[in-house]
């Protein structure tokens, strides 16, 4: 017998993780004003699943159009037992490099010995702006903000920019690069 509890299953589709594992879920748009924006202007989407643990924050998923999304936490819906996640569309894969250090045997201080290439990371890049860090110089710096599933550190080089600020929220990394 069909009931309201099972009616939502008809609208679920097969979604794949980037590693190829399939699961059932629904990708849906969010009503404006219902979710905080974090000042990001791209369309906001939610992923709703009924099974606990099939996806978690920092996972990369692919929809039926092969668009890639970074999964972020959003919460649990007590009505109907749905697990809800925010989705951020992957706009670019950016190169990540990290400064490697070694301890000097004579002084005991750490010093830079080069950069380690950590590969490409999936990112959502938004809000290019200009900042004037030194008002007397009047030199503007281009600022971009990214959301990524990678663990970043201050001073990492992402493409041609350096990570200046990091915040971890909703299980993903929000960073400002210049």
N, CA and C of each residue as an Amber inpcrd file, in Angstrom:
protein
   534
   0.8420000  -1.1780000   0.0000000   0.0000000   0.0000000   0.0000000
   0.8900000   1.2440000   0.0000000   0.5690000   2.1760000  -0.8400000
   1.3370000   3.4040000  -0.9440000   0.8640000   4.3960000   0.1040000
   1.8160000   5.0140000   0.7780000   1.4930000   6.0170000   1.7850000
   2.3560000   7.2400000   1.5850000   2.0980000   8.2400000   2.3880000
   2.8840000   9.4570000   2.2810000   4.3390000   9.2380000   2.6580000
   4.5960000   8.2740000   3.5350000   5.9700000   8.0190000   3.9640000
   6.8370000   7.5340000   2.8020000   6.2630000   6.7590000   1.8920000
   7.0480000   6.2220000   0.7790000   6.8810000   7.0240000  -0.5070000
   6.0120000   8.0340000  -0.5170000   5.7670000   8.7970000  -1.7460000
   6.9970000   9.5740000  -2.1950000   7.8080000  10.0450000  -1.2680000
   8.9850000  10.8400000  -1.6280000  10.0430000  10.0100000  -2.3330000
  10.0170000   8.6970000  -2.1420000  11.0300000   7.8440000  -2.7890000
  10.9360000   7.8890000  -4.3100000   9.7580000   8.2090000  -4.8400000
   9.6040000   8.2760000  -6.2910000  10.4050000   9.4220000  -6.8860000
  10.6900000  10.4480000  -6.0980000  11.4070000  11.6170000  -6.5960000
  12.9100000  11.5150000  -6.3860000  13.3640000  10.4730000  -5.7290000
  14.7980000  10.3020000  -5.5170000  15.4590000   9.8060000  -6.7990000
  16.6940000  10.1840000  -6.9720000  17.4530000   9.7190000  -8.1320000
  18.7470000   9.0890000  -7.6440000  19.4110000   8.3980000  -8.5340000
  20.6910000   7.7870000  -8.1940000  21.7800000   8.8290000  -8.3950000
  22.4930000   9.1060000  -7.3220000  23.5820000  10.0790000  -7.3300000
  24.8500000   9.3040000  -7.0120000  25.9520000   9.6800000  -7.6170000
  27.2150000   8.9740000  -7.4030000  28.2060000   9.8500000  -6.6590000
  28.9690000   9.2230000  -5.7760000  30.1180000   9.9030000  -5.1970000
  31.2120000   9.9360000  -6.2540000  32.2070000  10.7630000  -6.0310000
  33.2830000  10.8690000  -7.0170000  34.0530000   9.5470000  -7.1480000
  34.0530000   8.7390000  -6.0930000  34.7320000   7.4450000  -6.1670000
  33.8770000   6.3750000  -6.8290000  32.6670000   6.7190000  -7.2950000
  31.8300000   5.8000000  -8.0500000  30.7220000   5.1240000  -7.2620000
  30.6840000   5.2730000  -5.9420000  29.6520000   4.6220000  -5.1430000
  28.3060000   5.3240000  -5.3320000  27.2540000   4.5720000  -5.6910000
  25.9440000   5.1890000  -5.8790000  25.1410000   5.2380000  -4.5790000
  24.2320000   6.1930000  -4.4920000  23.2770000   6.2780000  -3.3920000
  22.0310000   6.9910000  -3.8990000  20.9430000   6.8990000  -3.1470000
  19.6880000   7.5370000  -3.5270000  19.5310000   8.8470000  -2.7700000
  19.1000000   9.8820000  -3.4910000  18.8930000  11.1780000  -2.8720000
  18.1740000  12.1200000  -3.8130000  17.9080000  13.3100000  -3.3130000
  17.2230000  14.3340000  -4.0840000  18.0050000  15.6310000  -3.9760000
  18.3170000  16.2370000  -5.1150000  18.9490000  17.5490000  -5.1420000
  17.8590000  18.5600000  -5.4400000  17.7360000  19.5670000  -4.5650000
  16.6480000  20.5240000  -4.7140000  17.1440000  21.9380000  -4.4210000
  16.5110000  22.9410000  -5.0200000  16.8930000  24.3310000  -4.7360000
  16.3710000  24.7520000  -3.3730000  16.9490000  25.8260000  -2.8490000
  16.5850000  26.3560000  -1.5480000  15.8050000  27.6390000  -1.7520000
  14.7610000  27.8180000  -0.9720000  14.0380000  29.0850000  -0.9930000
  14.9480000  30.1710000  -0.4520000  15.0260000  31.2960000  -1.1450000
  15.8620000  32.4020000  -0.6910000  15.3790000  32.8850000   0.6680000
  16.3070000  33.1870000   1.5340000  15.9700000  33.6660000   2.8660000
  15.8330000  32.5530000   3.8870000  15.7810000  31.3010000   3.4400000
  15.6420000  30.1790000   4.3530000  16.9920000  29.6680000   4.8380000
  18.0620000  30.0750000   4.1890000  19.3820000  29.5630000   4.5140000
  20.3580000  30.7330000   4.4970000  21.2760000  30.7470000   5.4400000
  22.2350000  31.8480000   5.4500000  23.1350000  31.7550000   4.2350000
  23.5130000  32.8870000   3.6940000  24.1870000  32.9270000   2.4050000
  25.6900000  32.8540000   2.5040000  26.2810000  33.2060000   3.6200000
  27.7260000  33.3070000   3.7430000  28.2980000  34.1970000   2.6460000
  27.4790000  35.1200000   2.1390000  27.8660000  36.0750000   1.1100000
  28.2690000  35.4200000  -0.2010000  27.8630000  34.1990000  -0.4290000
  28.1390000  33.5580000  -1.7130000  26.8950000  33.6750000  -2.5670000
  27.0710000  34.0410000  -3.8210000  25.9270000  34.4000000  -4.6390000
  25.4910000  33.3250000  -5.6180000  26.2110000  32.2300000  -5.7560000
  25.7840000  31.2150000  -6.7050000  24.5420000  30.5010000  -6.1760000
  23.7970000  29.8330000  -7.0280000  22.5590000  29.1940000  -6.5800000
  22.8300000  28.1800000  -5.4760000  21.9660000  28.1960000  -4.4930000
  22.1240000  27.2880000  -3.3660000  21.2800000  26.0450000  -3.6060000
  21.8820000  24.8990000  -3.3970000  21.1880000  23.6310000  -3.5630000
  21.3370000  22.8130000  -2.2980000  20.3750000  21.9400000  -2.0710000
  20.4140000  21.0140000  -0.9490000  20.3390000  19.5990000  -1.4720000
  20.9780000  18.6940000  -0.7450000  20.8830000  17.2650000  -1.0150000
  20.1220000  16.6540000   0.1420000  19.1070000  15.8660000  -0.1670000
  18.3290000  15.2130000   0.8760000  18.4160000  13.7070000   0.6650000
  18.8060000  12.9930000   1.7120000  18.8650000  11.5330000   1.6830000
  18.0770000  10.9900000   2.8660000  17.6950000   9.7350000   2.7740000
  16.9620000   9.1130000   3.8750000  17.8240000   8.1140000   4.6310000
  19.0030000   7.8370000   4.1260000  19.8900000   6.8590000   4.7520000
  21.0360000   7.5740000   5.4490000  21.2580000   7.2370000   6.7100000
  22.3270000   7.8550000   7.4840000  23.6900000   7.3560000   6.9960000
  24.6400000   8.2580000   6.8380000  26.0230000   7.9020000   6.5600000
  26.3870000   7.6420000   5.1180000  25.4630000   7.8060000   4.1590000
  25.8470000   7.5600000   2.7660000  26.7480000   8.6550000   2.2340000
  26.5880000   9.8790000   2.7390000  27.4940000  10.9800000   2.3990000
  27.8410000  11.7180000   3.6790000  28.9440000  12.4250000   3.6290000
  29.3680000  13.2400000   4.7630000  30.0040000  14.5140000   4.2190000
  30.2400000  15.4690000   5.1000000  30.8640000  16.7230000   4.6870000
  32.2230000  16.4330000   4.0540000  32.5780000  17.2150000   3.0690000
  33.8150000  17.1330000   2.2790000  33.7670000  16.0810000   1.1660000
  32.7000000  15.3140000   1.0640000  32.5710000  14.3840000  -0.0610000
  32.3160000  15.1810000  -1.3360000  32.6960000  14.6170000  -2.4620000
  32.4070000  15.1870000  -3.7680000  31.4140000  14.2490000  -4.4320000
  30.2880000  14.8040000  -4.8890000  29.2790000  13.9800000  -5.5480000
  29.0570000  14.4790000  -6.9640000  28.4920000  13.6000000  -7.7980000
  28.1650000  13.9270000  -9.1830000  26.6730000  13.7080000  -9.3810000
  25.9990000  14.6850000  -9.9810000  24.5810000  14.4830000 -10.2700000
  24.4340000  13.8210000 -11.6370000  23.2020000  13.6830000 -12.1020000
  22.9750000  13.0010000 -13.3740000  23.4700000  13.7850000 -14.5800000
  23.8000000  15.0670000 -14.4130000  24.3730000  15.8760000 -15.4860000
  25.8980000  15.9530000 -15.3950000  26.4900000  15.1570000 -14.5130000
  27.9330000  15.1120000 -14.2550000  28.4920000  16.4230000 -13.7080000
  27.6410000  17.2070000 -13.0320000  28.1390000  18.3670000 -12.3120000
  28.6820000  17.8760000 -10.9820000  29.8030000  18.4510000 -10.5550000
  30.4070000  18.0480000  -9.2860000  30.0300000  19.0410000  -8.1980000
  29.7810000  18.5040000  -6.9870000  29.4020000  19.3190000  -5.8510000
  30.2110000  18.9250000  -4.6300000  30.5540000  19.9250000  -3.8040000
  31.1620000  19.6920000  -2.5030000  30.0170000  19.6120000  -1.5000000
  30.0030000  18.5840000  -0.6720000  28.9460000  18.3680000   0.3080000
  29.3390000  19.0450000   1.6190000  28.4030000  19.8170000   2.1990000
  28.5990000  20.4600000   3.5010000  27.4320000  20.0850000   4.4100000
  27.6550000  20.1230000   5.6980000  26.6020000  19.7770000   6.6520000
  25.4760000  20.8000000   6.6040000  24.2760000  20.3410000   6.9050000
  23.1420000  21.2570000   7.0440000  22.2460000  20.8520000   8.2060000
  22.0240000  19.5600000   8.3980000  21.2280000  19.1530000   9.5450000
  20.3530000  17.9520000   9.2730000  19.5320000  17.6560000  10.2520000
  18.6210000  16.5220000  10.2040000  17.2020000  17.0420000  10.2920000
  16.3360000  16.5350000   9.4450000  14.9410000  16.9550000   9.4490000
  14.1130000  15.9170000  10.1970000  13.5610000  16.2750000  11.3330000
  12.7720000  15.2910000  12.0770000  11.5030000  14.8760000  11.3450000
  10.9720000  15.7270000  10.4640000   9.8040000  15.3260000   9.6840000
  10.2470000  14.4380000   8.5400000   9.9180000  13.1920000   8.6070000
  10.2520000  12.2660000   7.5250000  11.6150000  11.6290000   7.6530000
  12.4190000  12.0010000   8.6270000  13.7250000  11.3820000   8.8320000
  14.7080000  11.6090000   7.7050000  14.7730000  12.8220000   7.1920000
  15.6970000  13.1280000   6.1060000  16.9820000  13.7340000   6.6450000
  18.0680000  13.3990000   6.0100000  19.3660000  14.0080000   6.2950000
  19.6280000  15.0040000   5.1750000  19.9020000  16.2470000   5.5490000
  20.0060000  17.3240000   4.5690000  21.4330000  17.8710000   4.5710000
  21.9630000  18.1190000   3.3720000  23.3110000  18.6420000   3.1870000
  23.2600000  19.8200000   2.2250000  24.1470000  20.7910000   2.4200000
  24.3090000  21.8840000   1.4630000  25.2500000  21.4190000   0.3640000
  25.0350000  21.9430000  -0.8290000  25.8900000  21.6110000  -1.9610000
  26.5010000  22.8810000  -2.5340000  27.7900000  22.8370000  -2.7870000
  28.5030000  23.9220000  -3.4470000  29.0900000  23.3530000  -4.7260000
  28.7220000  23.9290000  -5.8710000  29.1760000  23.4060000  -7.1500000
  30.6590000  23.6750000  -7.3490000  31.3730000  22.6520000  -7.7850000
  32.8020000  22.7800000  -8.0620000  32.9550000  23.5500000  -9.3740000
  33.5840000  24.7110000  -9.2700000  33.7910000  25.5710000 -10.4330000
  35.1460000  25.2880000 -11.0750000  36.1490000  24.9810000 -10.2400000
  37.5060000  24.8020000 -10.7640000  38.2890000  23.8330000  -9.8930000
  39.2770000  23.2090000 -10.5030000  40.2770000  22.4300000  -9.7810000
  41.5460000  23.2720000  -9.7630000  41.9760000  23.6520000  -8.5630000
  43.1240000  24.5360000  -8.4210000  44.3180000  23.7750000  -7.8510000
  45.5160000  24.1720000  -8.2620000  46.7490000  23.5270000  -7.7900000
  47.0610000  23.9960000  -6.3750000  47.4160000  23.0580000  -5.5020000
  47.7560000  23.3630000  -4.1170000  49.2230000  23.0340000  -3.8840000
  49.9630000  24.0190000  -3.3530000  51.3680000  23.8290000  -2.9950000
  51.5570000  24.2820000  -1.5600000  52.3950000  23.5650000  -0.8200000
  52.6310000  23.8860000   0.5920000  54.1280000  24.0070000   0.8280000
  54.5200000  25.0280000   1.5840000  55.9150000  25.2570000   1.9320000
  56.3850000  24.1550000   2.8840000  57.4850000  23.5040000   2.5530000
  58.0680000  22.4680000   3.4030000  59.1830000  23.0890000   4.2390000
  59.2660000  22.6650000   5.4810000  60.2950000  23.1980000   6.3790000
  61.1440000  22.0530000   6.9150000  62.3510000  22.4020000   7.3040000
  63.2720000  21.4510000   7.9300000  63.9630000  22.1620000   9.0920000
  64.3190000  21.4090000  10.0990000  64.9940000  21.9780000  11.2670000
  66.4950000  22.0500000  10.9880000  67.0380000  23.2500000  11.1680000
  68.4630000  23.4600000  10.9720000  69.2120000  22.7720000  12.1220000
  70.1580000  21.8750000  11.8110000  70.8360000  21.1480000  12.8860000
  71.7310000  22.0410000  13.7570000  72.2050000  23.1460000  13.2090000
  73.0940000  24.0210000  13.9570000  72.3290000  24.9410000  14.9130000
  71.2870000  25.6150000  14.3880000  70.5550000  26.5880000  15.2060000
  69.3130000  26.0100000  15.8690000  68.7890000  24.9210000  15.3200000
  67.5660000  24.3400000  15.8590000  66.3070000  25.0440000  15.3860000
  66.4220000  26.0310000  14.5080000  65.2770000  26.7540000  13.9750000
  64.7930000  26.0830000  12.6970000  63.5150000  26.2520000  12.4240000
  62.9990000  25.6800000  11.1790000  63.1960000  26.6880000  10.0490000
  63.4600000  26.1710000   8.8520000  63.6510000  27.0260000   7.6830000
  62.9970000  26.3580000   6.4860000  62.5940000  27.1790000   5.5180000
  61.9470000  26.6790000   4.3100000  62.9340000  25.9570000   3.4160000
  62.5060000  24.8240000   2.8810000  63.3770000  24.0560000   1.9940000
  62.7680000  23.8660000   0.6120000  61.6170000  24.4520000   0.3580000
  60.9930000  24.3240000  -0.9510000  59.4960000  24.0950000  -0.8220000
  58.8500000  24.0080000  -1.9710000  57.4050000  23.7860000  -1.9770000
  57.0950000  22.3670000  -2.4120000  56.0930000  21.7890000  -1.7470000
  55.6300000  20.4490000  -2.0750000  54.3260000  20.5750000  -2.8500000
  54.2560000  19.9520000  -4.0190000  53.0580000  19.9890000  -4.8430000
  52.0780000  18.9430000  -4.3150000  50.9110000  19.3890000  -3.8300000
  49.9200000  18.4880000  -3.2460000  48.8050000  18.1260000  -4.2140000
  48.9260000  18.5260000  -5.4760000  47.9490000  18.1580000  -6.4900000
  46.8540000  19.1900000  -6.6590000  45.7730000  18.7480000  -7.2990000
  44.6500000  19.6210000  -7.5990000  43.5530000  19.4180000  -6.5490000
  42.9170000  20.5220000  -6.1430000  41.8200000  20.4460000  -5.1790000
  40.5560000  21.0310000  -5.8080000  39.3980000  20.4140000  -5.5500000
  38.1450000  20.9580000  -6.0820000  37.7240000  22.1810000  -5.2780000
  37.3170000  23.2540000  -5.9700000  36.9630000  24.5020000  -5.2940000
  35.7650000  25.1660000  -5.9440000  35.0780000  25.9250000  -5.1380000
  34.0860000  26.8770000  -5.6220000  34.6980000  28.2510000  -5.3760000
  34.9060000  29.0230000  -6.4210000  35.5700000  30.3170000  -6.3240000
  34.5340000  31.4120000  -6.5470000  34.5300000  32.4080000  -5.6530000
  33.5700000  33.4990000  -5.7850000  34.1140000  34.8040000  -5.2500000
  33.3710000  35.8400000  -5.5250000  33.5430000  37.1860000  -4.9810000
  34.9570000  37.7390000  -5.1170000  35.3240000  38.0710000  -6.3080000
  36.5870000  38.7620000  -6.5020000  36.4060000  40.2050000  -6.0870000
  37.2570000  40.6700000  -5.2160000  37.1730000  42.0440000  -4.7280000
  38.5470000  42.6590000  -4.6590000  38.5860000  43.8990000  -4.2400000
  39.8660000  44.5870000  -4.0870000  39.9720000  45.0840000  -2.6680000
  41.1510000  44.9080000  -2.0900000  41.4420000  45.4190000  -0.7580000
  42.6640000  46.3140000  -0.8450000  42.6950000  47.3080000   0.0260000
  43.8420000  48.1930000   0.1310000  44.4650000  47.9680000   1.5040000
  45.3860000  46.9950000   1.6300000  45.9540000  46.6930000   2.9430000
  46.7990000  47.8190000   3.5210000  47.4530000  48.5850000   2.6640000
  48.2630000  49.7130000   3.1270000  47.7400000  50.9640000   2.4280000
  47.0420000  51.7980000   3.1760000  46.4130000  52.9730000   2.5820000
  47.4280000  53.9680000   2.0240000  48.6110000  54.0420000   2.6020000
  49.6000000  55.0090000   2.1190000  50.1730000  54.5990000   0.7610000
  50.2420000  53.3080000   0.4880000  50.8070000  52.8290000  -0.7790000
  49.7780000  52.8540000  -1.9090000  48.5130000  52.7660000  -1.5910000
  47.4400000  52.7270000  -2.5850000  47.6150000  51.5810000  -3.5800000
  48.0720000  50.4400000  -3.0800000  48.2320000  49.2570000  -3.9130000
  47.0860000  48.3090000  -3.5860000  46.3230000  47.9500000  -4.5990000
  45.1710000  47.0750000  -4.3920000  45.5880000  45.6170000  -4.5580000
  44.9690000  44.7510000  -3.7600000  45.1820000  43.3100000  -3.8880000
  43.8720000  42.6510000  -4.2750000  43.9300000  41.7680000  -5.2510000
  42.7520000  41.0120000  -5.6590000  42.4780000  39.9580000  -4.5970000
  41.2440000  39.8630000  -4.1660000  40.8570000  38.9050000  -3.1450000
  39.7980000  37.9690000  -3.7090000  40.0060000  36.6770000  -3.5510000
  39.0120000  35.6770000  -3.9420000  38.6960000  34.8160000  -2.7350000
  37.4700000  34.3890000  -2.6660000  37.0760000  33.4870000  -1.5910000
  36.7230000  32.1540000  -2.2040000  37.1450000  31.0900000  -1.5340000
  36.8840000  29.7550000  -2.0530000  36.2690000  28.8790000  -0.9660000
  35.5180000  27.8860000  -1.4190000  35.0510000  26.8010000  -0.5640000
  35.6780000  25.5460000  -1.1420000  36.2850000  24.7400000  -0.2880000
  36.9500000  23.5350000  -0.7580000  36.7710000  22.3870000   0.2240000
  36.9820000  21.1930000  -0.2620000  36.9140000  20.0140000   0.5960000
  38.2880000  19.6700000   1.1590000  39.3140000  20.3770000   0.7390000
  40.6840000  20.0980000   1.1880000  40.9770000  20.8190000   2.4990000
  41.8990000  20.2690000   3.2550000  42.3780000  20.9180000   4.4800000
  43.4730000  21.8980000   4.0760000  43.2350000  23.1760000   4.2930000
  44.2150000  24.2060000   3.9460000  44.8810000  24.7470000   5.1970000
  46.0560000  25.3510000   5.0180000  46.7770000  26.0410000   6.0870000
  47.1040000  27.4500000   5.6210000  47.3010000  28.3410000   6.5840000
  47.7300000  29.6910000   6.2340000  49.0780000  29.6190000   5.5230000
  49.2190000  30.3730000   4.4610000  50.4690000  30.3950000   3.7120000
  50.5090000  29.4100000   2.5590000  49.5260000  28.5100000   2.4360000
  49.4840000  27.6070000   1.2870000  49.3020000  28.4190000   0.0140000
  49.8280000  27.8970000  -1.0890000  49.6560000  28.5540000  -2.3750000
  48.5890000  27.8000000  -3.1530000  47.4980000  28.4840000  -3.4570000
  46.4120000  27.9180000  -4.2500000  46.4200000  28.6350000  -5.5870000
  46.7940000  27.9020000  -6.6270000  47.0080000  28.4560000  -7.9580000
  48.0570000  29.5510000  -7.8900000  47.6930000  30.8000000  -8.1310000
  48.6640000  31.8880000  -8.1090000  48.4940000  32.7820000  -6.8840000
  47.7350000  32.3440000  -5.8910000  47.4340000  33.1750000  -4.7270000
  47.8300000  32.4560000  -3.4340000  47.9630000  33.2330000  -2.3710000
  48.3430000  32.7130000  -1.0580000  47.1240000  32.7510000  -0.1340000
  46.9530000  31.7000000   0.6590000  45.8430000  31.6290000   1.6130000
  46.1310000  32.5980000   2.7520000  45.2180000  33.5590000   2.9750000
  45.3970000  34.5850000   4.0060000  44.4710000  34.3880000   5.1970000
  43.2790000  33.8420000   4.9800000  42.3200000  33.5920000   6.0600000
  41.6670000  32.2450000   5.8300000  41.3990000  31.5380000   6.9260000
  40.7480000  30.2300000   6.8530000  39.6600000  30.1590000   7.9100000
  38.5470000  29.5660000   7.5270000  37.4720000  29.2860000   8.4690000
  36.9010000  27.9280000   8.1040000  36.6810000  27.1010000   9.1020000
  36.0480000  25.8140000   8.8700000  34.6460000  25.8920000   9.4430000
  33.6590000  25.7370000   8.5800000  32.2640000  25.7770000   9.0000000
  31.4860000  24.7640000   8.1690000  30.4810000  24.1860000   8.7820000
  29.6250000  23.2040000   8.1190000  30.4170000  22.0160000   7.5940000
  31.6040000  21.7900000   8.1400000  32.4140000  20.6490000   7.7410000
  33.2950000  20.8690000   6.5350000  33.2840000  22.0630000   5.9240000
  34.1360000  22.3630000   4.7780000  35.0050000  23.5710000   5.0950000
  35.9700000  23.8540000   4.2330000  36.9070000  24.9450000   4.4480000
  36.5200000  26.1520000   3.6000000  36.3530000  27.2980000   4.2580000
  36.1490000  28.5850000   3.6040000  37.4750000  29.3270000   3.7290000
  38.0090000  29.7880000   2.6030000  39.3070000  30.4630000   2.6530000
  39.2860000  31.7180000   1.7960000  40.0920000  32.6800000   2.2060000
  40.2950000  33.8980000   1.4290000  41.7150000  33.8460000   0.9050000
  41.8360000  34.0040000  -0.4180000  43.1650000  33.9440000  -1.0320000
  43.4370000  35.2560000  -1.7540000  44.7150000  35.6730000  -1.7440000
  45.1680000  36.8920000  -2.4200000  46.4320000  36.5880000  -3.1810000
